[in-house]
């Protein structure tokens, strides 16, 4: 499991900015629909399909019927059991026929959920309110014949409030269920199994302020402390050290526990050693395996982090460099002495990655001055700048630019390159810097929160642009990130806006 999760992170490869495809990348060989979870709650499902909220149905998008949803699985004990069958086409809901073909793939012209997914999500949300009394009316086509069924989805969850997750009873209930799920799924060693999980699961629990949860976060911080050291030759390692720095820093800022500081110092020393700052760090193998990516001069990729220390493969990337700049900022706030010059080299990498609109591209070159796409990298850069420990308005100006471009183009939110759930978390965190941008992000993506919720209260990792990382831990990854996002408006973490206590020398 650990190897699989890490392998998914390795899929952070360059891509064309405006490739026009339909919805997800579905191919002649059956991907992603033929990908399966080998264990866990989704092991009974014969592929990776879209979850249709609490109805208990899973659906595939098909090219020959782009306005409809092909049902591929129905869970036992769900509202759809006995009424909808695999092979049925859902063609409308609540007396409204689906009229828009699906078009939300990868590219500026096709991002977004427009089509049957959005139409179904809005009908399901509507049906959980009092006006529909928990009744979801579906129009189906079964073996060429039209029929109507009514699902009892109940009103227990209700509908999202206009300011959700703030002042929203549904968000509060969901968050409570997700935190309980994270409690149950923490491993004996204190981890949840991978760097994305071990970042956002503990942060969501820490945000609650519940003493019981604080103890679980302490256990996770101890895990990070045990598994990090000044010298480490593990593979795909920088992801793990970024997670350790961010979680242990936020934990120390919340509790003041002094045992964390020497552990953070070890992580800092490792990250300084793994930051790419000199051409002598280039792995000679890269000149053969990735000749086009190898820097031609000393400033190429300068100041960034890649999957592993120095420069190997594609070299430093913005997603990790944003986390590195954030890690340095948070450790500085904890009292670790951070090399300002090294820190600003990481920030400079992100500046080179950014278009004038604030969108951050894959590495240290802008995709285009007004182009945009998936926003995870932009989110990591945004919160890194917002958390800057230095008294200089440039950092806040950059943070706001990153936040606002996320708010201007919220369509790609669940479709981030490489690790989509990690990208969602960072995009939401950066958007939260600017309340108007956060509001647009949440409103535009309500469909995702409606459809990703499962009948048991967990959330589900939907198919995405990379089709990467689906497996037994998919409920865990989506649930951890959803809990974290729903916690942002509490402003109980420094990442989400909690004021830093004054400290001498800051």
Secondary structure, DSSP 8 states (H G I E B T S, - for coil): -HHHHHHHHTT-----TT---SSS---TT-TTTT---SSSTTTTSSS--EE-GGG-EEEE--STTTTSEEEEEE-TTSTTTTT--TT-EEEEETTEE--S-----SSTTT-S-TTHHHHHHHHHHHHTSGGGTTEEEEEEEETTEEEEEEEE--SSS----TTTTTT-HHHHHHHHHHHHHHHHH--TTS--SSTTHHHHHHHHHHHH--HHHHHHHHHHHHHHHHT--SS---SSHHHHHHHHHHHHHHHHHHH--THHHHHHHHHHHHHHHHS--SGGGB-TTHHHHSTTTS-SSTTTTTT-B-SSSSB-TT--BHHHHHHHHHHHHHHHHHT----HHHHHHHHHHHHHHB-TTS-B-SSSS-S-SS-----HHHHHHHHHHHT--S--HHHHHHHHHHHHHHHHTGGGTT--SSSHHHHHHHHHHHHTTSHHHHHHHHHHTHHHHHHHB-TTS-B-----SS----STTHHHHHHHHHHHHHHGGG--SGGGT------TT-
